[in-house]
């Protein structure tokens, strides 16, 4: 039995949030790009990744 996580509404919403976070991260000062912004980006991608893992 295969499960397609991409069909899950929760995964789709998590991906939308991740895209929004990446776009908003462009507004942060350049000196934050390797600190807080990097952590925020990783966190936003961990949500859909964890959903996909099950």
Phi and psi in degrees as GROMACS dihedral restraints (atoms count N, CA, C in turn):
[ dihedral_restraints ]
;  ai    aj    ak    al  type     phi  dphi    fc
    3     4     5     6     1  -105.6    20    10
    4     5     6     7     1   143.7    20    10
    6     7     8     9     1  -116.1    20    10
    7     8     9    10     1   128.4    20    10
    9    10    11    12     1  -101.3    20    10
   10    11    12    13     1    99.3    20    10
   12    13    14    15     1   -63.2    20    10
   13    14    15    16     1   -23.8    20    10
   15    16    17    18     1   -67.1    20    10
   16    17    18    19     1   -17.9    20    10
   18    19    20    21     1   -84.5    20    10
   19    20    21    22     1   -12.7    20    10
   21    22    23    24     1   -73.3    20    10
   22    23    24    25     1   129.4    20    10
   24    25    26    27     1   -60.8    20    10
   25    26    27    28     1   -37.8    20    10
   27    28    29    30     1   -63.9    20    10
   28    29    30    31     1   -38.5    20    10
   30    31    32    33     1   -67.8    20    10
   31    32    33    34     1   -41.6    20    10
   33    34    35    36     1   -61.7    20    10
   34    35    36    37     1   -43.1    20    10
   36    37    38    39     1   -66.3    20    10
   37    38    39    40     1   -39.3    20    10
   39    40    41    42     1   -63.1    20    10
   40    41    42    43     1   -37.7    20    10
   42    43    44    45     1   -68.0    20    10
   43    44    45    46     1   -38.5    20    10
   45    46    47    48     1   -61.5    20    10
   46    47    48    49     1   -42.2    20    10
   48    49    50    51     1   -63.1    20    10
   49    50    51    52     1   -43.1    20    10
   51    52    53    54     1   -60.6    20    10
   52    53    54    55     1   -42.4    20    10
   54    55    56    57     1   -63.5    20    10
   55    56    57    58     1   -43.8    20    10
   57    58    59    60     1   -60.8    20    10
   58    59    60    61     1   -42.7    20    10
   60    61    62    63     1   -62.2    20    10
   61    62    63    64     1   -44.1    20    10
   63    64    65    66     1   -61.7    20    10
   64    65    66    67     1   -40.6    20    10
   66    67    68    69     1   -67.0    20    10
   67    68    69    70     1   -42.5    20    10
   69    70    71    72     1   -67.6    20    10
   70    71    72    73     1   -28.8    20    10
   72    73    74    75     1   -64.5    20    10
   73    74    75    76     1   -21.3    20    10
   75    76    77    78     1   -67.9    20    10
   76    77    78    79     1   -18.5    20    10
   78    79    80    81     1   -84.3    20    10
   79    80    81    82     1   -13.1    20    10
   81    82    83    84     1   -73.1    20    10
   82    83    84    85     1   154.2    20    10
   84    85    86    87     1   -60.8    20    10
   85    86    87    88     1   148.9    20    10
   87    88    89    90     1   -59.5    20    10
   88    89    90    91     1   -31.8    20    10
   90    91    92    93     1   -71.3    20    10
   91    92    93    94     1    -9.2    20    10
   93    94    95    96     1   -97.5    20    10
   94    95    96    97     1    -4.5    20    10
   96    97    98    99     1   -60.9    20    10
   97    98    99   100     1   -31.2    20    10
   99   100   101   102     1  -102.4    20    10
  100   101   102   103     1     2.4    20    10
  102   103   104   105     1  -111.5    20    10
  103   104   105   106     1  -101.9    20    10
  105   106   107   108     1   -62.1    20    10
  106   107   108   109     1   -41.9    20    10
  108   109   110   111     1   -63.3    20    10
  109   110   111   112     1   -41.4    20    10
  111   112   113   114     1   -60.4    20    10
  112   113   114   115     1   -43.5    20    10
  114   115   116   117     1   -65.4    20    10
  115   116   117   118     1   -42.1    20    10
  117   118   119   120     1   -62.1    20    10
  118   119   120   121     1   -42.9    20    10
  120   121   122   123     1   -62.6    20    10
  121   122   123   124     1   -45.7    20    10
  123   124   125   126     1   -61.7    20    10
  124   125   126   127     1   -41.3    20    10
  126   127   128   129     1   -63.5    20    10
  127   128   129   130     1   -41.8    20    10
  129   130   131   132     1   -65.4    20    10
  130   131   132   133     1   -31.4    20    10
  132   133   134   135     1   -82.5    20    10
  133   134   135   136     1   -20.1    20    10
  135   136   137   138     1   -69.7    20    10
  136   137   138   139     1   -27.6    20    10
  138   139   140   141     1   -64.1    20    10
  139   140   141   142     1   -58.8    20    10
  141   142   143   144     1   -65.0    20    10
  142   143   144   145     1   -29.5    20    10
  144   145   146   147     1   -64.4    20    10
  145   146   147   148     1   -43.8    20    10
  147   148   149   150     1   -66.6    20    10
  148   149   150   151     1   -36.7    20    10
  150   151   152   153     1   -63.4    20    10
  151   152   153   154     1   -43.4    20    10
  153   154   155   156     1   -63.8    20    10
  154   155   156   157     1   -36.8    20    10
  156   157   158   159     1   -67.1    20    10
  157   158   159   160     1   -30.1    20    10
